[in-house]
Amino acid sequence: MQVFKAFLKISKKNIPMALIYVGLFLVLLAFFVDSNAENNSFEAERLSVSVIDMDNTDASRALTEFIGQKHDLVEIENDKDIILDALYYEKIDYVLNINRGYSEKISNGSTDGLFTNYKIPDSYTGVFIDNLVNQYVSTLSAYLAGGNSFDEALTKTEDLLSKELPVTVQSFSHDETETEDYSKKMMYYFQYMAYIIMSVLITILSKVIVTVNRKEVRSRTNCSCITVASQTAQIILGSAVVVAVIWVIFILAAFIMNGGTFTDKCLLAVFNSFVFTVVSAGIALLIAALAPKSDSINVISNIVALGMSFLCGVFVNQSLLGESVLSAARFLPAYWYIRANNMLSGLSEEVFNINSFMSFVGIEAIFAAALFAIIILIYKVKHNAQ
């Protein structure tokens, strides 16, 4: 088992790089899950607003108080340069100037020339406050036109616009029971695992294979009593051990993060990840068979892993990708891995069905078989050429 032992010895030298990938993966996962954690509450954003009341009447003061209920009032000097500086340095978001004659005009049913304002052009904050002020004026005018006295119109306007509207945060999951059985944390874990497992296996396995297949190492091995069939078998065994250890590490991490338990759908996700790990191993071996030098593997790893992840929906949900992108992605194994994962989590429009899920995993297995067939063919051609 000399070749097998040498294979494992070379693999150990690449452990630091693998640990870096795993560490970055766990940090990325923690950040992503935290930033995308489902939140069923809603709270309107409070902006910094300055109101310059040039009318100084009960009506203008009522408007100022209403804005103060919704946003944070900031005092500012009525000087254009000071106001523009405050907007530029984001000390305030909006300045509303209530012009003289506001109360008289609105009592007479006129809404022209009531205000001037300072805001950042085309900003959402400017549009937000504009809509709030317009809503207030429209409501007040409607009550006045309906025959209410001015005081009654002010009171009714404030009461109506102060009511909190119920807000429901819609989940992207099509079936809430699915997310209970397959937590969001696990969904993102296995989704991002597609990128990490490819990167780690290509970085480690491809470099080891390239090292073992160096001309001087291969020539020395061929001079020994070890047959070519035995060498190949030991390399395959060593590759299987490396792949299995890496996959088990990721699954153990998932098991710990999920509270030491796996639901039925988590077990299906584990199975899906195993098949994709085999596919990734095939990709790593194919790169090793084609890569001329060990130094080029890192570049190839980034191109393959990142490219496939962006095209297939690892980093961007498949529902947000264009049809042309998805059409091309169907020829890549990661597409079917993510599609199966999305079905488990309820992120796709496809309702979970075990037959459909297994068909997606089966397509991944076909990719794996095709990759290994190509690898065998390449090595046969190289062996005959020697």
C-alpha positions as CSV (number, residue, x, y, z in Angstrom):
1,M,0.0,0.0,0.0
2,Q,2.9,2.3,-0.6
3,V,1.1,4.4,-3.2
4,F,-1.9,4.7,-0.8
5,K,0.3,5.9,2.1
6,A,2.1,8.4,-0.2
7,F,-1.3,9.7,-1.4
8,L,-2.4,10.3,2.2
9,K,0.9,11.9,3.1
10,I,0.7,14.4,0.3
11,S,-3.0,15.1,1.2
12,K,-2.0,16.1,4.7
13,K,0.2,18.9,3.3
14,N,-3.0,20.5,1.9
15,I,-4.9,20.4,5.2
16,P,-4.2,24.1,6.1
17,M,-5.7,25.3,2.8
18,A,-8.7,23.1,3.4
19,L,-9.2,24.5,6.9
20,I,-9.1,28.1,5.6
21,Y,-11.9,27.2,3.2
22,V,-14.0,25.5,5.9
23,G,-13.4,28.5,8.3
24,L,-14.4,31.0,5.7
25,F,-17.5,28.9,4.8
26,L,-18.7,28.8,8.4
27,V,-18.1,32.6,8.9
28,L,-20.0,33.3,5.6
29,L,-22.8,31.0,6.6
30,A,-23.2,32.6,10.0
31,F,-23.3,36.1,8.4
32,F,-25.7,35.2,5.7
33,V,-28.1,33.4,7.9
34,D,-28.1,36.2,10.4
35,S,-28.7,38.9,7.7
36,N,-31.4,36.9,6.0
37,A,-33.1,35.6,9.2
38,E,-36.8,35.6,8.8
39,N,-38.5,38.5,10.6
40,N,-42.2,38.6,10.9
41,S,-42.3,42.1,12.4
42,F,-42.3,45.4,10.5
43,E,-41.3,48.9,11.7
44,A,-41.4,52.0,9.6
45,E,-38.1,53.8,9.3
46,R,-37.8,57.1,11.1
47,L,-35.9,59.9,9.2
48,S,-34.3,63.1,10.4
49,V,-36.6,66.0,9.3
50,S,-36.3,69.7,9.9
51,V,-39.5,71.8,9.7
52,I,-39.2,75.6,9.3
53,D,-42.5,77.1,10.3
54,M,-42.9,80.5,8.6
55,D,-46.7,80.5,9.2
56,N,-46.7,79.9,12.9
57,T,-50.4,79.1,13.2
58,D,-52.3,76.3,14.9
59,A,-52.6,74.5,11.5
60,S,-48.9,74.7,10.8
61,R,-48.0,73.6,14.3
62,A,-50.4,70.7,13.9
63,L,-48.6,69.6,10.8
64,T,-45.2,69.9,12.5
65,E,-46.4,67.8,15.4
66,F,-47.8,65.2,13.0
67,I,-44.4,64.9,11.2
68,G,-42.8,64.6,14.6
69,Q,-44.9,61.6,15.4
70,K,-43.6,59.8,12.3
71,H,-40.0,61.1,12.2
72,D,-37.3,62.7,14.3
73,L,-37.5,66.5,14.2
74,V,-34.2,68.3,14.0
75,E,-33.8,72.0,14.6
76,I,-31.9,73.8,11.9
77,E,-31.2,77.5,11.1
78,N,-33.1,78.9,8.2
79,D,-30.0,79.5,6.1
80,K,-29.6,77.9,2.6
81,D,-25.9,77.1,3.0
82,I,-26.3,75.5,6.4
83,I,-29.2,73.5,5.1
84,L,-27.4,72.3,2.0
85,D,-24.3,71.4,4.2
86,A,-26.5,69.4,6.6
87,L,-28.1,67.5,3.7
88,Y,-24.7,66.8,2.1
89,Y,-23.2,65.4,5.3
90,E,-26.4,63.5,5.9
91,K,-27.1,65.2,9.2
92,I,-30.7,65.5,8.1
93,D,-32.8,63.8,5.4
94,Y,-35.3,66.5,4.5
95,V,-36.2,70.1,5.2
96,L,-39.8,71.3,5.0
97,N,-40.5,75.0,4.9
98,I,-44.1,75.8,5.7
99,N,-44.7,79.1,3.9
100,R,-46.6,82.1,5.3
101,G,-50.3,81.9,4.5
102,Y,-50.4,78.1,4.8
103,S,-53.4,78.1,7.2
104,E,-55.4,80.7,5.2
105,K,-54.8,79.0,1.9
106,I,-55.7,75.5,3.0
107,S,-58.9,76.9,4.7
108,N,-59.9,78.4,1.4
109,G,-59.3,75.1,-0.4
110,S,-56.1,76.1,-2.1
111,T,-53.1,73.8,-2.0
112,D,-50.7,75.8,-4.2
113,G,-47.5,77.3,-2.8
114,L,-48.0,75.8,0.7
115,F,-44.5,74.5,1.0
116,T,-40.9,74.6,-0.2
117,N,-38.4,72.0,0.6
118,Y,-34.8,70.9,0.5
119,K,-34.0,67.3,-0.2
120,I,-31.5,65.0,-2.0
121,P,-32.7,64.8,-5.6
122,D,-34.3,61.4,-6.6
123,S,-33.8,60.0,-3.1
124,Y,-36.3,57.6,-1.5
125,T,-36.2,59.8,1.6
126,G,-37.4,62.8,-0.3
127,V,-40.2,60.9,-2.0
128,F,-41.2,59.3,1.3
129,I,-41.7,62.7,3.1
130,D,-43.3,64.3,0.0
131,N,-45.9,61.5,0.0
132,L,-46.5,61.9,3.8
133,V,-47.0,65.7,3.5
134,N,-49.2,65.3,0.4
135,Q,-51.3,62.7,2.2
136,Y,-51.8,65.0,5.2
137,V,-52.8,67.9,3.0
138,S,-55.2,65.9,0.9
139,T,-56.9,64.3,3.9
140,L,-57.2,67.7,5.6
141,S,-58.6,69.3,2.5
142,A,-61.1,66.5,2.1
143,Y,-62.4,66.9,5.6
144,L,-62.7,70.7,5.1
145,A,-64.6,70.1,1.9
146,G,-66.9,67.8,3.7
147,G,-68.2,70.6,5.9
148,N,-66.1,70.0,9.0
149,S,-64.8,73.0,10.9
150,F,-61.0,73.6,10.8
151,D,-60.4,72.2,14.3
152,E,-62.5,69.1,13.6
153,A,-60.7,68.6,10.3
154,L,-57.3,68.8,12.0
155,T,-58.3,66.3,14.7
156,K,-59.9,63.8,12.3
157,T,-56.8,64.1,9.9
158,E,-54.4,63.3,12.8
159,D,-56.6,60.5,14.1
160,L,-56.9,58.9,10.6
161,L,-53.2,59.1,9.6
162,S,-51.9,58.1,13.0
163,K,-53.6,54.7,12.8
164,E,-51.1,51.8,12.4
165,L,-51.8,49.6,9.4
166,P,-51.3,45.9,9.9
167,V,-48.3,44.6,7.9
168,T,-47.7,41.0,7.1
169,V,-44.2,39.9,6.0
170,Q,-44.7,37.4,3.2
171,S,-42.4,34.3,3.3
172,F,-40.9,33.2,0.0
173,S,-41.6,29.6,1.1
174,H,-44.6,28.2,-0.6
175,D,-45.3,25.8,2.3
176,E,-44.6,26.9,5.9
177,T,-44.6,23.3,7.0
178,E,-41.6,22.7,4.8
179,T,-39.4,25.3,6.5
180,E,-40.3,23.8,9.9
181,D,-39.0,20.4,8.7
182,Y,-36.0,21.9,6.9
183,S,-34.8,25.0,8.7
184,K,-33.6,28.1,6.9
185,K,-30.2,27.7,8.5
186,M,-29.9,24.2,7.0
187,M,-31.2,25.4,3.6
188,Y,-28.4,28.0,3.3
189,Y,-25.9,25.6,4.7
190,F,-26.4,23.0,2.1
191,Q,-26.9,25.6,-0.6
192,Y,-23.5,27.2,0.0
193,M,-21.9,23.8,0.6
194,A,-22.1,23.3,-3.2
195,Y,-19.5,26.0,-3.7
196,I,-17.3,25.1,-0.8
197,I,-17.2,21.3,-1.4
198,M,-16.1,22.0,-5.0
199,S,-13.5,24.5,-4.0
200,V,-12.0,22.2,-1.3
201,L,-12.0,19.1,-3.4
202,I,-10.4,20.8,-6.4
203,T,-7.8,22.5,-4.2
204,I,-6.9,19.3,-2.3
205,L,-7.7,16.3,-4.5
206,S,-6.5,17.8,-7.8
207,K,-3.1,18.9,-6.3
208,V,-2.6,15.5,-4.8
209,I,-3.4,13.7,-8.0
210,V,-1.1,16.0,-10.0
211,T,1.7,15.4,-7.6
212,V,1.3,11.7,-7.7
213,N,1.2,11.7,-11.5
214,R,4.4,13.8,-11.9
215,K,6.7,12.2,-14.3
216,E,9.5,11.5,-11.9
217,V,7.1,10.1,-9.3
218,R,5.3,7.9,-11.8
219,S,8.6,6.6,-13.3
220,R,9.9,5.7,-9.8
221,T,6.6,3.9,-9.0
222,N,6.7,2.0,-12.4
223,C,10.1,0.8,-11.6
224,S,8.8,-1.0,-8.4
225,C,7.0,-4.3,-8.3
226,I,3.6,-2.5,-8.0
227,T,1.4,-3.1,-11.1
228,V,-0.3,-0.3,-12.9
229,A,-3.7,-1.8,-11.8
230,S,-2.6,-1.8,-8.2
231,Q,-1.3,1.8,-8.4
232,T,-4.7,2.9,-9.9
233,A,-6.6,1.1,-7.2
234,Q,-4.6,2.6,-4.4
235,I,-5.0,6.1,-5.9
236,I,-8.8,5.6,-6.2
237,L,-8.9,4.3,-2.6
238,G,-6.9,7.3,-1.4
239,S,-9.2,9.7,-3.3
240,A,-12.2,8.0,-1.8
241,V,-10.8,8.4,1.8
242,V,-10.0,12.1,1.3
243,V,-13.4,12.8,-0.2
244,A,-15.2,10.8,2.5
245,V,-13.4,12.6,5.3
246,I,-14.1,16.1,3.9
247,W,-17.8,15.3,3.3
248,V,-18.2,13.8,6.9
249,I,-16.6,17.0,8.4
250,F,-19.2,19.1,6.6
251,I,-22.1,16.9,7.6
252,L,-20.9,16.8,11.3
253,A,-20.8,20.6,11.2
254,A,-24.4,20.7,9.9
255,F,-25.5,18.2,12.5
256,I,-24.0,20.3,15.3
257,M,-25.5,23.6,13.9
258,N,-28.9,22.0,13.6
259,G,-28.9,21.2,17.4
260,G,-27.7,17.6,17.1
261,T,-30.6,16.3,15.1
262,F,-31.7,15.8,11.4
263,T,-35.3,15.8,10.2
264,D,-36.4,13.7,7.3
265,K,-35.8,16.5,4.8
266,C,-32.4,17.2,6.3
267,L,-31.5,13.6,5.7
268,L,-32.6,14.0,2.1
269,A,-30.4,17.1,1.9
270,V,-27.5,15.1,3.3
271,F,-28.1,12.4,0.6
272,N,-28.2,15.1,-2.1
273,S,-24.9,16.6,-0.8
274,F,-23.3,13.2,-0.9
275,V,-24.1,12.7,-4.5
276,F,-22.9,16.2,-5.4
277,T,-19.7,15.5,-3.4
278,V,-19.1,12.6,-5.7
279,V,-19.7,14.8,-8.7
280,S,-17.3,17.4,-7.3
281,A,-14.7,14.7,-6.8
282,G,-15.1,13.8,-10.5
283,I,-14.6,17.4,-11.4
284,A,-11.5,17.6,-9.3
285,L,-10.1,14.4,-10.9
286,L,-10.9,15.7,-14.4
287,I,-9.1,18.9,-13.6
288,A,-6.1,16.9,-12.3
289,A,-6.1,14.9,-15.5
290,L,-6.0,18.0,-17.7
291,A,-4.1,20.5,-15.5
292,P,-0.5,20.8,-16.7
293,K,0.9,22.2,-13.4
294,S,-0.1,22.2,-9.8
295,D,0.2,26.1,-9.7
296,S,-2.7,26.5,-12.1
297,I,-5.2,24.5,-10.0
298,N,-6.1,27.4,-7.7
299,V,-7.0,29.6,-10.7
300,I,-9.0,26.7,-12.2
301,S,-10.7,26.1,-8.9
302,N,-11.9,29.7,-8.6
303,I,-13.1,29.8,-12.2
304,V,-15.0,26.5,-12.0
305,A,-16.5,26.8,-8.5
306,L,-17.4,30.5,-8.7
307,G,-18.6,30.3,-12.3
308,M,-20.8,27.3,-11.6
309,S,-22.1,28.8,-8.4
310,F,-23.2,32.1,-10.0
311,L,-24.8,30.3,-13.0
312,C,-26.6,27.6,-11.1
313,G,-28.2,29.6,-8.2
314,V,-25.8,29.1,-5.3
315,F,-25.3,32.8,-4.7
316,V,-28.4,34.1,-6.4
317,N,-31.7,32.3,-6.2
318,Q,-32.7,30.5,-9.4
319,S,-36.0,32.4,-9.5
320,L,-34.0,35.6,-10.0
321,L,-31.9,34.3,-12.8
322,G,-32.8,34.9,-16.4
323,E,-34.2,32.2,-18.6
324,S,-31.2,32.1,-20.8
325,V,-28.9,31.7,-17.8
326,L,-31.0,28.8,-16.5
327,S,-31.1,27.2,-19.9
328,A,-27.3,27.1,-19.9
329,A,-27.1,26.1,-16.2
330,R,-29.2,22.9,-16.9
331,F,-26.1,21.4,-18.4
332,L,-24.2,21.8,-15.1
333,P,-24.6,19.5,-12.1
334,A,-24.8,22.3,-9.5
335,Y,-28.1,23.4,-11.1
336,W,-29.8,20.1,-10.2
337,Y,-28.3,20.1,-6.8
338,I,-29.7,23.6,-6.0
339,R,-33.0,22.7,-7.6
340,A,-33.3,19.7,-5.3
341,N,-32.4,21.8,-2.3
342,N,-34.9,24.5,-3.3
343,M,-37.6,21.9,-3.5
344,L,-36.8,20.7,0.0
345,S,-36.9,24.3,1.4
346,G,-39.9,25.5,-0.5
347,L,-38.0,28.3,-2.2
348,S,-39.0,27.2,-5.7
349,E,-42.5,27.0,-7.3
350,E,-42.1,23.2,-7.3
351,V,-44.0,21.5,-4.5
352,F,-41.9,18.9,-2.8
353,N,-42.3,15.5,-4.4
354,I,-40.0,12.6,-3.5
355,N,-40.0,11.3,-7.1
356,S,-39.0,14.6,-8.6
357,F,-36.4,15.1,-5.9
358,M,-34.8,11.7,-6.6
359,S,-34.9,12.5,-10.4
360,F,-32.9,15.6,-9.7
361,V,-30.4,13.7,-7.6
362,G,-30.3,11.0,-10.3
363,I,-29.3,13.6,-12.9
364,E,-26.4,14.5,-10.6
365,A,-25.4,10.9,-10.5
366,I,-25.5,10.7,-14.3
367,F,-23.1,13.7,-14.4
368,A,-20.8,11.8,-12.0
369,A,-20.8,8.7,-14.1
370,A,-20.1,10.8,-17.3
371,L,-17.2,12.6,-15.5
372,F,-15.6,9.3,-14.4
373,A,-16.0,7.8,-17.8
374,I,-14.2,10.8,-19.3
375,I,-11.5,10.5,-16.7
376,I,-10.9,6.8,-17.4
377,L,-10.8,7.6,-21.2
378,I,-8.2,10.4,-20.6
379,Y,-5.9,8.2,-18.5
380,K,-6.2,5.3,-21.0
381,V,-5.2,7.7,-23.8
382,K,-2.3,9.0,-21.8
383,H,-1.1,5.5,-20.8
384,N,-1.2,4.4,-24.4
385,A,0.7,7.5,-25.5
386,Q,3.5,6.6,-23.0
